[in-house]
Amino acid sequence: MYRPKPIDTGDVTLPEELDALTELIAANVHDVWAAGRIEEGWTYGPVKDDRTKTTPLLIPYESLPESEKDYDRNTATETLKVILKMGYVIVPPEGRDTHCVG
């Protein structure tokens, strides 16, 4: 029987400097999901229907309900927390705030 064992990130707090990156990753998570659905033949529809492959979530991230954005944000947040937990340092690119995080 499968028993998930996610890395415990309960002791990791993301600094505010990563808020914008978290949102960018969340939007990308949605776009990756949407691209996969479209590739599988899914289209936009007012209700989710597995038989006809329609879903109301094939819309831009910015237009999603907050509950759906929160789902993607959780994925982004946990990804960033694991990166920091593993000892990596996140450094903004040149031209942005150069404060190192990690």
C-alpha positions, 0 to 999 in steps of 0.5 A: 500500500502506498504511503506518501512521505512528503518532506516535512516543511512545517519549520520553513517560513517563506520570506516575503521576498518570495511572494512574487516568485510564488505567484509566478510559479503558481501561474506557471503550474496552472499553465502547465496543467492547462497545456496538458489538458488541451493536448489531451483534447480538453476544451473550455466548458461551463462545467467539468465533463470527463466524457466530453472533456470540458472544464471551466478551468481552461482560462488564464490564471488571473481569471481563476477563482481564488480557491483554484489559485490557492491550489496552485499557490500551495504547490508553488509554496511547498516547492519553494519550501522544499528547495530551502529545506534542502539547503539551496539559496534562492537569489533574485536575478540581476536588476532586481532586489539582490538580497539572497534568500535561504 
